Amino acid sequence: MAAMPTSFFNLRPGAYNDETLIDFLSDLRQLEEQRSVVVIWDGLPSHRSRRMMEWVASQRDWLSTEPLPGYAPEVNPTEQVWGSLKSTELANLCADTIGDVAEIAEDGLDRISSDAPLCFAFLRHSGLRL
């Protein structure tokens, strides 16, 4: 029986760069040692940096990337993820701290990532297939 696909999310303060992305993907590799991983890249410049391209090339035995077209949020399944999060866990939220918001958002991301049919629906909505 084939393994069920899983989605992974990482919330962090500040912007992502190639260093933080490589750290995240390295941690992900430790969690998913036996599985291949497909990363769907949007247009973040760090996704296309020389350092990132070289690192990804060195990881081809387990990691592949699929670029999205530039300026096309309608084909980015992550936009559906954020829409679900904003309409459920974050709807009408009045939190005291940004930490409270992050904790609630992480709960929502856990809800989404544990629901394979929902993740596939986000992919279908964007026109993508695995």
Summary of the structure (lengths in Angstrom):
residues: 130
radius of gyration: 15.5
end to end distance: 16.6
largest distance: 45.7
contacts: 294
relative contact order: 0.16
helix: 52%
strand: 8%
